[in-house]
């Protein structure tokens, strides 16, 4: 019979600790677009930036993921969340402590029943170990542990979301740098041409061969080209500063602007990619901020269970063992041993506070549910905006490329007509000015197209791998 009790007690404790007063979790219902083709979807690629096939970009993102201060801070928050899970798990086990006490005490001989004056000093020495254990029959500790666990998942998802954001910003800043550098090259070439034309027109005016009006027009266009050159240089410097911050560079490096000390091998521009054949919306479940929002909602459900457990009594065990004596040497001697085993039942009576705490917890659950629904809506809005931007930018890019080709031909024709005396130099200036604007616009447009593609990657939570098929199970967050 004794052996049966020994077996039943742990089993009963395990059974009772499995109870939970938390409200059951259900994902908020939303009317979503058709996901019938979800089983044909591409898988999420967390290293989506490698699709640009640019080694220098890969190095910059790797540096940012190692040294970005926001990411380092998020990593420490994740460590805190992991530590909280371990701290919550400690509530399942007895809490031990040890103590030692020793000293003398003088009692009053004048008090009623007091000792004689020569015997009023008392010495006491004791040592012992103590442990207390509260049985989790209400599921309070279980719910607290579950809440901490999903809080850890939310912190991990927050870290993933920040990683996605940092990587996306690095790609955008790098693309902006390449765009500005290309615009600097275009503007510098135009400045060189205008300076040659200005010298030629000045010489013609000095010998009386040309009207001063042509010289003034050339000088005006030269100033315009120099303005474009300096503004492109400003954009390039701003992109370098943004990258330095994203990469976690030191203040000295930021001021030196050496983020691209080895950027001479960088390409002219990043190459954009066409849209995939299918992008089922099931992919959005991999988006880190949506996972973080749902995990936070799950954690709060278990917090409500912790609060509800305060309506019920708590049952625990309190045990101690030790020794006490009037002298140091007497501690541990025969008949100095002390021990106790106590059962403890505590009945909470402050139901008023618990009731309103429960109301607050339930309202917090509803608040997080609304936040999750809003996050889902925002995610679909982000995807729609990115898809629309890519589609429109592709059409606009084709028109810009056609315009640039046409204006290049027009500038060539204008120069030939001027060379053979069929037109004045004003026609050449007009054609060159239009061509310069078209080339600058085309470079900026390519940067906008890259930014829109990056926005799509970020809206989906990553890229897509054409060699792997996603399943609904791999796309679904972990349920409690």
C-alpha positions as a Markdown table, in Angstrom:
| # | Residue | x | y | z |
|---|---|---|---|---|
| 1 | Unk | 0.0 | 0.0 | 0.0 |
| 2 | Unk | 2.9 | 2.3 | 0.8 |
| 3 | Unk | 4.4 | 1.7 | -2.6 |
| 4 | Unk | 1.1 | 2.5 | -4.3 |
| 5 | Unk | 0.8 | 5.8 | -2.5 |
| 6 | Unk | 4.4 | 6.6 | -3.6 |
| 7 | Unk | 3.4 | 6.0 | -7.2 |
| 8 | Unk | 0.1 | 7.8 | -7.1 |
| 9 | Unk | 1.3 | 11.0 | -5.5 |
| 10 | Unk | 3.6 | 12.1 | -8.3 |
| 11 | Unk | 1.1 | 11.0 | -10.9 |
| 12 | Unk | -1.6 | 13.0 | -9.2 |
| 13 | Unk | 0.6 | 16.1 | -9.0 |
| 14 | Unk | 1.4 | 15.7 | -12.7 |
| 15 | Unk | -2.2 | 15.4 | -13.5 |
| 16 | Unk | -3.2 | 18.5 | -11.5 |
| 17 | Unk | -0.4 | 20.6 | -12.9 |
| 18 | Unk | -1.7 | 19.9 | -16.4 |
| 19 | Unk | -4.9 | 21.7 | -15.7 |
| 20 | Unk | -5.3 | 25.2 | -17.2 |
| 21 | Unk | -7.8 | 28.0 | -16.6 |
| 22 | Unk | -6.7 | 29.9 | -19.7 |
| 23 | Unk | -9.3 | 30.6 | -22.3 |
| 24 | Unk | -8.9 | 28.4 | -25.4 |
| 25 | Unk | -7.0 | 30.1 | -28.2 |
| 26 | Unk | -8.6 | 30.6 | -31.6 |
| 27 | Unk | -7.0 | 32.5 | -34.4 |
| 28 | Unk | -9.1 | 35.6 | -35.2 |
| 29 | Unk | -11.3 | 34.8 | -38.2 |
| 30 | Unk | -10.6 | 36.9 | -41.3 |
| 31 | Unk | -11.9 | 36.8 | -44.9 |
| 32 | Unk | -8.8 | 36.1 | -46.9 |
| 33 | Unk | -8.3 | 35.9 | -50.6 |
| 34 | Unk | -8.3 | 32.5 | -52.4 |
| 35 | Unk | -5.4 | 30.2 | -51.3 |
| 36 | Unk | -6.3 | 27.2 | -53.5 |
| 37 | Unk | -2.9 | 27.2 | -55.1 |
| 38 | Unk | -1.0 | 27.3 | -51.8 |
| 39 | Unk | 0.4 | 23.9 | -52.3 |
| 40 | Unk | 2.1 | 25.1 | -55.5 |
| 41 | Unk | 3.7 | 28.1 | -53.8 |
| 42 | Unk | 7.4 | 28.8 | -53.6 |
| 43 | Unk | 9.0 | 28.5 | -50.2 |
| 44 | Unk | 10.2 | 31.5 | -48.1 |
| 45 | Unk | 13.9 | 32.2 | -48.6 |
| 46 | Unk | 15.2 | 34.0 | -45.5 |
| 47 | Unk | 18.4 | 35.1 | -47.4 |
| 48 | Unk | 16.4 | 36.6 | -50.2 |
| 49 | Unk | 19.1 | 39.3 | -50.9 |
| 50 | Unk | 21.3 | 36.6 | -52.5 |
| 51 | Unk | 18.9 | 36.6 | -55.5 |
| 52 | Unk | 20.6 | 39.8 | -56.6 |
| 53 | Unk | 23.8 | 37.8 | -57.0 |
| 54 | Unk | 26.0 | 40.6 | -55.8 |
| 55 | Unk | 28.9 | 39.5 | -53.5 |
| 56 | Unk | 29.6 | 43.0 | -52.2 |
| 57 | Unk | 25.9 | 43.3 | -51.1 |
| 58 | Unk | 26.1 | 39.9 | -49.4 |
| 59 | Unk | 29.2 | 41.1 | -47.4 |
| 60 | Unk | 27.5 | 44.3 | -46.3 |
| 61 | Unk | 24.4 | 42.6 | -45.1 |
| 62 | Unk | 26.4 | 40.0 | -43.2 |
| 63 | Unk | 28.3 | 42.9 | -41.5 |
| 64 | Unk | 25.0 | 44.6 | -40.7 |
| 65 | Unk | 23.5 | 41.5 | -39.2 |
| 66 | Unk | 26.6 | 41.1 | -37.0 |
| 67 | Unk | 27.1 | 44.7 | -35.8 |
| 68 | Unk | 23.8 | 46.6 | -36.2 |
| 69 | Unk | 23.1 | 48.0 | -32.8 |
| 70 | Unk | 19.3 | 47.6 | -33.1 |
| 71 | Unk | 19.8 | 43.9 | -33.9 |
| 72 | Unk | 22.2 | 43.5 | -31.0 |
| 73 | Unk | 19.7 | 45.1 | -28.6 |
| 74 | Unk | 16.9 | 42.8 | -30.0 |
| 75 | Unk | 19.2 | 39.8 | -29.4 |
| 76 | Unk | 19.6 | 40.8 | -25.8 |
| 77 | Unk | 15.8 | 41.1 | -25.5 |
| 78 | Unk | 15.5 | 37.6 | -26.8 |
| 79 | Unk | 18.0 | 36.4 | -24.2 |
| 80 | Unk | 15.8 | 38.0 | -21.5 |
| 81 | Unk | 12.8 | 36.2 | -22.9 |
| 82 | Unk | 14.6 | 32.9 | -22.8 |
| 83 | Unk | 15.7 | 33.5 | -19.3 |
| 84 | Unk | 12.1 | 34.2 | -18.3 |
| 85 | Unk | 11.1 | 30.8 | -19.6 |
| 86 | Unk | 13.7 | 29.2 | -17.4 |
| 87 | Unk | 12.6 | 31.3 | -14.4 |
| 88 | Unk | 9.0 | 30.3 | -14.9 |
| 89 | Unk | 9.9 | 26.6 | -15.1 |
| 90 | Unk | 11.5 | 26.9 | -11.7 |
| 91 | Unk | 8.0 | 27.3 | -10.1 |
| 92 | Unk | 7.3 | 23.6 | -10.8 |
| 93 | Unk | 9.9 | 22.4 | -8.3 |
| 94 | Unk | 10.5 | 22.9 | -4.6 |
| 95 | Unk | 12.4 | 26.1 | -3.6 |
| 96 | Unk | 15.2 | 25.2 | -1.2 |
| 97 | Unk | 17.3 | 27.4 | 1.1 |
| 98 | Unk | 19.7 | 26.9 | 3.9 |
| 99 | Unk | 20.4 | 28.9 | 7.0 |
| 100 | Unk | 22.7 | 29.2 | 10.0 |
| 101 | Unk | 22.1 | 31.3 | 13.1 |
| 102 | Unk | 24.1 | 31.8 | 16.2 |
| 103 | Unk | 24.4 | 34.3 | 19.1 |
| 104 | Unk | 23.6 | 35.2 | 22.7 |
| 105 | Unk | 20.6 | 37.0 | 24.2 |
| 106 | Unk | 20.2 | 38.6 | 27.6 |
| 107 | Unk | 16.8 | 38.3 | 29.2 |
| 108 | Unk | 15.3 | 40.6 | 31.9 |
| 109 | Unk | 15.5 | 39.3 | 35.4 |
| 110 | Unk | 12.9 | 41.9 | 36.5 |
| 111 | Unk | 10.2 | 40.5 | 34.3 |
| 112 | Unk | 7.6 | 38.1 | 35.8 |
| 113 | Unk | 9.1 | 34.7 | 35.6 |
| 114 | Unk | 12.4 | 36.0 | 34.4 |
| 115 | Unk | 15.7 | 34.1 | 35.2 |
| 116 | Unk | 18.1 | 35.0 | 38.0 |
| 117 | Unk | 20.6 | 37.8 | 37.3 |
| 118 | Unk | 23.5 | 35.4 | 37.0 |
| 119 | Unk | 21.6 | 33.1 | 34.5 |
| 120 | Unk | 19.9 | 35.7 | 32.3 |
| 121 | Unk | 22.1 | 35.2 | 29.2 |
| 122 | Unk | 21.0 | 32.6 | 26.7 |
| 123 | Unk | 23.0 | 31.2 | 23.8 |
| 124 | Unk | 21.4 | 29.6 | 20.7 |
| 125 | Unk | 23.0 | 28.1 | 17.6 |
| 126 | Unk | 21.1 | 26.4 | 14.8 |
| 127 | Unk | 21.7 | 25.2 | 11.2 |
| 128 | Unk | 19.1 | 23.8 | 8.8 |
| 129 | Unk | 17.7 | 23.4 | 5.4 |
| 130 | Unk | 14.3 | 24.3 | 4.3 |
| 131 | Unk | 12.2 | 23.7 | 1.2 |
| 132 | Unk | 8.7 | 24.8 | 0.1 |
| 133 | Unk | 6.7 | 23.5 | -2.8 |
| 134 | Unk | 3.3 | 24.7 | -4.0 |
| 135 | Unk | 1.3 | 22.1 | -6.0 |
| 136 | Unk | 0.1 | 23.4 | -9.3 |
| 137 | Unk | -3.3 | 21.8 | -9.3 |
| 138 | Unk | -4.8 | 25.1 | -10.6 |
| 139 | Unk | -2.4 | 25.2 | -13.6 |
| 140 | Unk | -1.1 | 28.6 | -12.5 |
| 141 | Unk | 2.5 | 27.8 | -13.0 |
| 142 | Unk | 1.8 | 25.9 | -16.2 |
| 143 | Unk | 0.0 | 28.9 | -17.7 |
| 144 | Unk | 2.8 | 31.2 | -16.5 |
| 145 | Unk | 5.4 | 29.0 | -18.2 |
| 146 | Unk | 3.3 | 28.8 | -21.4 |
| 147 | Unk | 3.0 | 32.6 | -21.4 |
| 148 | Unk | 6.7 | 33.0 | -21.0 |
| 149 | Unk | 7.3 | 30.4 | -23.8 |
| 150 | Unk | 5.1 | 32.2 | -26.3 |
| 151 | Unk | 6.6 | 35.5 | -25.2 |
| 152 | Unk | 10.0 | 34.0 | -26.1 |
| 153 | Unk | 8.5 | 33.0 | -29.5 |
| 154 | Unk | 7.3 | 36.6 | -30.0 |
| 155 | Unk | 10.7 | 38.0 | -29.1 |
| 156 | Unk | 12.3 | 35.6 | -31.6 |
| 157 | Unk | 9.8 | 36.7 | -34.3 |
| 158 | Unk | 10.5 | 40.4 | -33.4 |
| 159 | Unk | 14.2 | 39.6 | -33.9 |
| 160 | Unk | 13.5 | 38.0 | -37.3 |
| 161 | Unk | 11.3 | 41.0 | -38.3 |
| 162 | Unk | 14.1 | 43.4 | -37.4 |
| 163 | Unk | 16.6 | 41.3 | -39.3 |
| 164 | Unk | 14.3 | 41.5 | -42.3 |
| 165 | Unk | 14.0 | 45.3 | -41.9 |
| 166 | Unk | 17.8 | 45.8 | -41.5 |
| 167 | Unk | 18.6 | 43.7 | -44.5 |
| 168 | Unk | 15.9 | 45.5 | -46.6 |
| 169 | Unk | 17.3 | 48.9 | -45.6 |
| 170 | Unk | 20.8 | 47.8 | -46.5 |
| 171 | Unk | 19.7 | 46.7 | -50.0 |
| 172 | Unk | 17.8 | 50.0 | -50.5 |
| 173 | Unk | 20.8 | 52.1 | -49.3 |
| 174 | Unk | 23.2 | 50.1 | -51.4 |
| 175 | Unk | 20.9 | 50.5 | -54.5 |
| 176 | Unk | 20.6 | 54.2 | -53.7 |
| 177 | Unk | 24.4 | 54.5 | -53.6 |
| 178 | Unk | 24.8 | 52.7 | -56.9 |
| 179 | Unk | 22.1 | 54.9 | -58.4 |
| 180 | Unk | 23.7 | 58.1 | -57.1 |
| 181 | Unk | 27.1 | 57.0 | -58.3 |
| 182 | Unk | 25.8 | 56.3 | -61.8 |
| 183 | Unk | 24.1 | 59.7 | -61.8 |
| 184 | Unk | 27.4 | 61.3 | -60.8 |
| 185 | Unk | 29.0 | 59.6 | -63.8 |
| 186 | Unk | 26.3 | 60.8 | -66.1 |
| 187 | Unk | 26.4 | 64.3 | -64.8 |
| 188 | Unk | 30.2 | 64.4 | -64.8 |
| 189 | Unk | 30.3 | 63.4 | -68.5 |
| 190 | Unk | 27.8 | 66.1 | -69.3 |
| 191 | Unk | 29.8 | 68.7 | -67.4 |
| 192 | Unk | 32.9 | 67.7 | -69.3 |
| 193 | Unk | 31.0 | 68.1 | -72.6 |
| 194 | Unk | 29.5 | 71.4 | -71.6 |
| 195 | Unk | 32.9 | 72.8 | -70.5 |
| 196 | Unk | 34.3 | 72.0 | -73.9 |
| 197 | Unk | 31.3 | 73.6 | -75.6 |
| 198 | Unk | 31.7 | 76.7 | -73.3 |
| 199 | Unk | 35.4 | 77.1 | -74.3 |
| 200 | Unk | 34.5 | 76.7 | -78.0 |
| 201 | Unk | 31.7 | 79.3 | -77.8 |
| 202 | Unk | 33.8 | 81.7 | -75.8 |
| 203 | Unk | 36.5 | 81.5 | -78.4 |
| 204 | Unk | 34.0 | 82.1 | -81.2 |
| 205 | Unk | 32.6 | 85.1 | -79.4 |
| 206 | Unk | 36.1 | 86.5 | -78.8 |
| 207 | Unk | 36.8 | 86.3 | -82.6 |
| 208 | Unk | 33.4 | 87.7 | -83.4 |
| 209 | Unk | 32.1 | 84.5 | -85.0 |
| 210 | Unk | 29.1 | 83.9 | -82.7 |
| 211 | Unk | 26.5 | 85.9 | -80.9 |
| 212 | Unk | 27.0 | 86.1 | -77.1 |
| 213 | Unk | 23.5 | 84.6 | -76.7 |
| 214 | Unk | 24.8 | 81.2 | -77.6 |
| 215 | Unk | 27.6 | 81.5 | -75.1 |
| 216 | Unk | 25.2 | 82.5 | -72.3 |
| 217 | Unk | 22.9 | 79.5 | -73.1 |
| 218 | Unk | 25.9 | 77.2 | -73.0 |
| 219 | Unk | 27.0 | 78.7 | -69.6 |
| 220 | Unk | 23.5 | 78.2 | -68.3 |
| 221 | Unk | 23.4 | 74.6 | -69.3 |
| 222 | Unk | 26.9 | 74.1 | -67.8 |
| 223 | Unk | 25.7 | 75.4 | -64.5 |
| 224 | Unk | 22.6 | 73.1 | -64.7 |
| 225 | Unk | 24.8 | 70.1 | -65.3 |
| 226 | Unk | 27.1 | 71.1 | -62.4 |
| 227 | Unk | 24.0 | 71.4 | -60.2 |
| 228 | Unk | 22.9 | 67.9 | -61.2 |
| 229 | Unk | 26.5 | 66.6 | -60.5 |
| 230 | Unk | 26.6 | 68.1 | -57.0 |
| 231 | Unk | 23.1 | 66.9 | -56.1 |
| 232 | Unk | 23.9 | 63.4 | -57.2 |
| 233 | Unk | 27.1 | 63.6 | -55.1 |
| 234 | Unk | 24.9 | 64.7 | -52.1 |
| 235 | Unk | 22.7 | 61.6 | -52.6 |
| 236 | Unk | 25.7 | 59.4 | -52.8 |
| 237 | Unk | 27.1 | 60.8 | -49.5 |
| 238 | Unk | 23.7 | 60.3 | -47.8 |
| 239 | Unk | 23.6 | 56.7 | -49.0 |
| 240 | Unk | 27.1 | 56.1 | -47.6 |
| 241 | Unk | 26.0 | 57.6 | -44.2 |
| 242 | Unk | 22.9 | 55.5 | -44.1 |
| 243 | Unk | 24.9 | 52.4 | -44.8 |
| 244 | Unk | 27.5 | 53.3 | -42.2 |
| 245 | Unk | 24.7 | 53.5 | -39.6 |
| 246 | Unk | 23.1 | 50.2 | -40.7 |
| 247 | Unk | 26.4 | 48.4 | -40.6 |
| 248 | Unk | 27.1 | 49.5 | -37.1 |
| 249 | Unk | 30.2 | 51.4 | -38.0 |
| 250 | Unk | 32.0 | 53.5 | -35.4 |
| 251 | Unk | 31.5 | 57.3 | -35.2 |
| 252 | Unk | 35.0 | 57.8 | -36.6 |
| 253 | Unk | 34.2 | 55.6 | -39.6 |
| 254 | Unk | 30.9 | 57.4 | -40.1 |
| 255 | Unk | 32.6 | 60.7 | -40.2 |
| 256 | Unk | 35.3 | 59.3 | -42.5 |
| 257 | Unk | 32.6 | 58.0 | -44.9 |
| 258 | Unk | 34.6 | 54.9 | -45.6 |
| 259 | Unk | 31.7 | 52.5 | -45.9 |
| 260 | Unk | 32.8 | 51.8 | -49.6 |
| 261 | Unk | 36.5 | 51.8 | -49.4 |
| 262 | Unk | 36.4 | 48.6 | -51.5 |
| 263 | Unk | 33.3 | 49.5 | -53.6 |
| 264 | Unk | 35.2 | 50.0 | -56.9 |
| 265 | Unk | 34.2 | 46.5 | -57.9 |
| 266 | Unk | 30.5 | 47.2 | -57.4 |
| 267 | Unk | 28.1 | 46.8 | -60.4 |
| 268 | Unk | 26.5 | 49.8 | -62.1 |
| 269 | Unk | 23.1 | 48.8 | -60.7 |
| 270 | Unk | 21.4 | 45.9 | -59.1 |
| 271 | Unk | 19.4 | 43.7 | -61.4 |
| 272 | Unk | 15.7 | 43.5 | -60.8 |
| 273 | Unk | 13.7 | 40.3 | -61.1 |
| 274 | Unk | 10.4 | 39.6 | -62.7 |
| 275 | Unk | 7.4 | 38.7 | -60.5 |
| 276 | Unk | 6.9 | 35.0 | -59.7 |
| 277 | Unk | 4.1 | 33.1 | -61.4 |
| 278 | Unk | 2.2 | 32.6 | -58.2 |
| 279 | Unk | 2.3 | 34.2 | -54.8 |
| 280 | Unk | -0.4 | 32.6 | -52.7 |
| 281 | Unk | -1.3 | 34.5 | -49.6 |
| 282 | Unk | -0.4 | 31.6 | -47.3 |
| 283 | Unk | 3.2 | 32.8 | -47.6 |
| 284 | Unk | 2.2 | 35.7 | -45.4 |
| 285 | Unk | 2.0 | 33.4 | -42.4 |
| 286 | Unk | 5.8 | 33.3 | -42.4 |
| 287 | Unk | 6.0 | 37.1 | -42.0 |
| 288 | Unk | 7.8 | 37.7 | -38.7 |
| 289 | Unk | 5.7 | 40.6 | -37.5 |
| 290 | Unk | 2.5 | 38.5 | -38.0 |
| 291 | Unk | 4.0 | 35.6 | -36.1 |
| 292 | Unk | 5.1 | 38.0 | -33.3 |
| 293 | Unk | 1.6 | 39.5 | -33.1 |
| 294 | Unk | 0.0 | 36.0 | -32.8 |
| 295 | Unk | 2.5 | 34.7 | -30.3 |
| 296 | Unk | 1.8 | 37.8 | -28.1 |
| 297 | Unk | -1.9 | 37.0 | -28.3 |
| 298 | Unk | -1.3 | 33.4 | -27.3 |
| 299 | Unk | 0.9 | 34.5 | -24.4 |
| 300 | Unk | -1.8 | 36.8 | -23.1 |
| 301 | Unk | -4.4 | 34.0 | -23.1 |
| 302 | Unk | -2.2 | 32.1 | -20.7 |
| 303 | Unk | -1.8 | 35.2 | -18.6 |
| 304 | Unk | -5.5 | 35.2 | -18.1 |
| 305 | Unk | -5.2 | 31.6 | -16.8 |
| 306 | Unk | -2.6 | 32.8 | -14.3 |
| 307 | Unk | -5.0 | 35.5 | -13.0 |
| 308 | Unk | -8.0 | 33.1 | -12.8 |
| 309 | Unk | -6.0 | 30.7 | -10.7 |
| 310 | Unk | -6.1 | 33.3 | -7.9 |
| 311 | Unk | -9.8 | 32.5 | -7.3 |
| 312 | Unk | -8.8 | 29.0 | -6.1 |
| 313 | Unk | -6.9 | 28.0 | -2.9 |
| 314 | Unk | -3.3 | 27.0 | -3.2 |
| 315 | Unk | -1.9 | 23.8 | -1.6 |
| 316 | Unk | 1.7 | 23.3 | -0.7 |
| 317 | Unk | 4.2 | 21.5 | 1.3 |
| 318 | Unk | 6.7 | 23.1 | 3.7 |
| 319 | Unk | 9.6 | 20.9 | 5.0 |
| 320 | Unk | 12.7 | 21.7 | 7.1 |
| 321 | Unk | 15.5 | 19.8 | 8.8 |
| 322 | Unk | 18.3 | 21.1 | 11.0 |
| 323 | Unk | 19.9 | 21.1 | 14.4 |
| 324 | Unk | 19.9 | 23.6 | 17.3 |
| 325 | Unk | 21.9 | 23.8 | 20.6 |
| 326 | Unk | 23.1 | 26.2 | 23.2 |
| 327 | Unk | 26.7 | 25.9 | 22.0 |
| 328 | Unk | 28.4 | 25.7 | 18.7 |
| 329 | Unk | 29.8 | 22.3 | 19.4 |
| 330 | Unk | 26.4 | 21.1 | 20.4 |
| 331 | Unk | 25.0 | 21.6 | 16.9 |
| 332 | Unk | 24.9 | 18.2 | 15.3 |
| 333 | Unk | 25.2 | 16.2 | 18.5 |
| 334 | Unk | 22.7 | 13.7 | 19.7 |
| 335 | Unk | 19.2 | 15.0 | 20.3 |
| 336 | Unk | 19.9 | 18.4 | 18.6 |
| 337 | Unk | 18.1 | 17.5 | 15.4 |
| 338 | Unk | 14.9 | 19.4 | 14.4 |
| 339 | Unk | 12.6 | 18.7 | 11.5 |
| 340 | Unk | 9.1 | 19.6 | 10.3 |
| 341 | Unk | 6.8 | 18.7 | 7.5 |
| 342 | Unk | 3.7 | 20.9 | 7.1 |
| 343 | Unk | 0.9 | 21.0 | 4.7 |
| 344 | Unk | -0.2 | 24.5 | 3.8 |
| 345 | Unk | -3.5 | 25.6 | 2.3 |
| 346 | Unk | -4.0 | 29.3 | 1.5 |
| 347 | Unk | -7.4 | 30.6 | 0.5 |
| 348 | Unk | -7.3 | 34.0 | -1.3 |
| 349 | Unk | -10.1 | 36.3 | -0.2 |
| 350 | Unk | -9.3 | 39.4 | -2.4 |
| 351 | Unk | -11.7 | 38.4 | -5.2 |
| 352 | Unk | -12.4 | 42.0 | -5.9 |
| 353 | Unk | -8.9 | 42.7 | -7.2 |
| 354 | Unk | -8.7 | 39.3 | -9.0 |
| 355 | Unk | -12.0 | 40.0 | -10.8 |
| 356 | Unk | -10.8 | 43.3 | -12.2 |
| 357 | Unk | -7.4 | 41.9 | -13.1 |
| 358 | Unk | -9.3 | 39.2 | -15.1 |
| 359 | Unk | -11.3 | 41.9 | -16.8 |
| 360 | Unk | -8.1 | 43.7 | -17.7 |
| 361 | Unk | -6.5 | 40.5 | -19.0 |
| 362 | Unk | -9.5 | 39.6 | -21.2 |
| 363 | Unk | -9.6 | 43.2 | -22.5 |
| 364 | Unk | -5.9 | 42.9 | -23.3 |
| 365 | Unk | -6.6 | 39.6 | -25.2 |
| 366 | Unk | -9.2 | 41.4 | -27.3 |
| 367 | Unk | -6.8 | 44.4 | -27.8 |
| 368 | Unk | -4.1 | 42.0 | -29.1 |
| 369 | Unk | -6.6 | 40.2 | -31.3 |
| 370 | Unk | -7.5 | 43.5 | -33.0 |
| 371 | Unk | -3.8 | 44.3 | -33.3 |
| 372 | Unk | -3.2 | 41.0 | -35.0 |
| 373 | Unk | -6.1 | 41.5 | -37.4 |
| 374 | Unk | -4.8 | 45.0 | -38.2 |
| 375 | Unk | -1.3 | 43.5 | -38.8 |
| 376 | Unk | -2.8 | 41.0 | -41.2 |
| 377 | Unk | -4.6 | 43.7 | -43.1 |
| 378 | Unk | -1.5 | 45.8 | -43.2 |
| 379 | Unk | 0.5 | 42.9 | -44.5 |
| 380 | Unk | -2.0 | 42.4 | -47.4 |
| 381 | Unk | -1.9 | 46.1 | -48.1 |
| 382 | Unk | 1.9 | 46.0 | -48.2 |
| 383 | Unk | 1.9 | 43.1 | -50.7 |
| 384 | Unk | -0.7 | 44.8 | -52.8 |
| 385 | Unk | 1.2 | 48.0 | -52.9 |
| 386 | Unk | 4.5 | 46.3 | -53.8 |
| 387 | Unk | 2.9 | 44.2 | -56.5 |
| 388 | Unk | 1.2 | 47.3 | -58.0 |
| 389 | Unk | 4.4 | 49.3 | -57.8 |
| 390 | Unk | 6.4 | 46.6 | -59.6 |
| 391 | Unk | 3.8 | 46.2 | -62.3 |
| 392 | Unk | 3.6 | 50.0 | -62.9 |
| 393 | Unk | 7.3 | 50.5 | -62.7 |
| 394 | Unk | 8.0 | 47.8 | -65.2 |
| 395 | Unk | 5.6 | 49.5 | -67.7 |
| 396 | Unk | 7.1 | 53.0 | -66.8 |
| 397 | Unk | 10.6 | 51.6 | -67.2 |
| 398 | Unk | 9.9 | 50.3 | -70.7 |
| 399 | Unk | 8.7 | 53.8 | -71.6 |
| 400 | Unk | 11.7 | 55.5 | -70.1 |
| 401 | Unk | 14.1 | 53.2 | -71.9 |
| 402 | Unk | 12.4 | 53.9 | -75.2 |
| 403 | Unk | 12.5 | 57.6 | -74.4 |
| 404 | Unk | 16.2 | 57.5 | -73.6 |
| 405 | Unk | 17.0 | 55.6 | -76.8 |
| 406 | Unk | 15.0 | 58.1 | -78.8 |
| 407 | Unk | 16.6 | 61.1 | -77.2 |
| 408 | Unk | 20.1 | 59.6 | -77.7 |
| 409 | Unk | 19.3 | 59.4 | -81.4 |
| 410 | Unk | 17.9 | 62.9 | -81.3 |
| 411 | Unk | 21.1 | 64.3 | -79.7 |
| 412 | Unk | 23.2 | 62.5 | -82.4 |
| 413 | Unk | 21.1 | 64.0 | -85.2 |
| 414 | Unk | 21.2 | 67.4 | -83.6 |
| 415 | Unk | 25.1 | 67.3 | -83.5 |
| 416 | Unk | 25.3 | 66.1 | -87.0 |
| 417 | Unk | 23.0 | 68.9 | -88.2 |
| 418 | Unk | 25.0 | 71.5 | -86.3 |
| 419 | Unk | 28.3 | 70.1 | -87.7 |
| 420 | Unk | 27.1 | 70.4 | -91.3 |
| 421 | Unk | 25.5 | 73.8 | -90.7 |
| 422 | Unk | 21.8 | 72.8 | -90.9 |
| 423 | Unk | 21.0 | 73.9 | -87.2 |
| 424 | Unk | 22.4 | 76.2 | -84.6 |
| 425 | Unk | 24.0 | 75.1 | -81.3 |
| 426 | Unk | 20.7 | 75.8 | -79.4 |
| 427 | Unk | 19.3 | 72.6 | -80.9 |
| 428 | Unk | 22.2 | 70.6 | -79.6 |
| 429 | Unk | 21.8 | 72.1 | -76.1 |
| 430 | Unk | 18.1 | 71.3 | -76.1 |
| 431 | Unk | 18.7 | 67.7 | -77.2 |
| 432 | Unk | 21.5 | 67.2 | -74.7 |
| 433 | Unk | 19.5 | 68.7 | -71.8 |
| 434 | Unk | 16.6 | 66.3 | -72.5 |
| 435 | Unk | 18.9 | 63.4 | -72.8 |
| 436 | Unk | 20.6 | 64.2 | -69.5 |
| 437 | Unk | 17.2 | 64.4 | -67.7 |
| 438 | Unk | 16.2 | 61.1 | -69.3 |
| 439 | Unk | 19.3 | 59.3 | -68.2 |
| 440 | Unk | 19.1 | 60.7 | -64.7 |
| 441 | Unk | 15.4 | 59.7 | -64.5 |
| 442 | Unk | 16.1 | 56.2 | -65.8 |
| 443 | Unk | 18.8 | 55.6 | -63.2 |
| 444 | Unk | 16.4 | 56.8 | -60.4 |
| 445 | Unk | 13.7 | 54.7 | -61.9 |
| 446 | Unk | 15.8 | 51.6 | -61.7 |
| 447 | Unk | 16.5 | 52.3 | -58.0 |
| 448 | Unk | 12.7 | 52.7 | -57.4 |
| 449 | Unk | 12.2 | 49.3 | -59.1 |
| 450 | Unk | 14.7 | 47.7 | -56.8 |
| 451 | Unk | 13.1 | 49.4 | -53.8 |
| 452 | Unk | 9.7 | 48.0 | -54.8 |
| 453 | Unk | 11.1 | 44.5 | -55.2 |
| 454 | Unk | 12.7 | 44.8 | -51.7 |
| 455 | Unk | 9.3 | 46.0 | -50.4 |
| 456 | Unk | 7.7 | 42.8 | -51.8 |
| 457 | Unk | 10.3 | 40.6 | -50.1 |
| 458 | Unk | 9.7 | 42.4 | -46.8 |
| 459 | Unk | 6.0 | 42.3 | -47.2 |
| 460 | Unk | 6.2 | 38.5 | -47.7 |
| 461 | Unk | 8.7 | 38.0 | -44.9 |
| 462 | Unk | 11.4 | 36.9 | -47.3 |
| 463 | Unk | 11.9 | 35.7 | -50.9 |
| 464 | Unk | 10.8 | 32.6 | -52.7 |
| 465 | Unk | 12.9 | 29.5 | -53.7 |
| 466 | Unk | 11.8 | 28.2 | -57.0 |
| 467 | Unk | 13.3 | 24.7 | -56.3 |
| 468 | Unk | 11.2 | 24.0 | -53.2 |
| 469 | Unk | 7.5 | 23.7 | -52.6 |
| 470 | Unk | 5.9 | 25.1 | -49.5 |
| 471 | Unk | 3.3 | 23.2 | -47.5 |
| 472 | Unk | 0.6 | 24.5 | -45.3 |
| 473 | Unk | 2.2 | 22.9 | -42.3 |
| 474 | Unk | 5.5 | 24.7 | -42.8 |
| 475 | Unk | 3.7 | 28.0 | -43.2 |
| 476 | Unk | 1.5 | 27.7 | -40.0 |
| 477 | Unk | 2.7 | 29.2 | -36.7 |
| 478 | Unk | 3.0 | 26.8 | -33.8 |
| 479 | Unk | -0.2 | 26.3 | -31.9 |
| 480 | Unk | -0.3 | 26.2 | -28.1 |
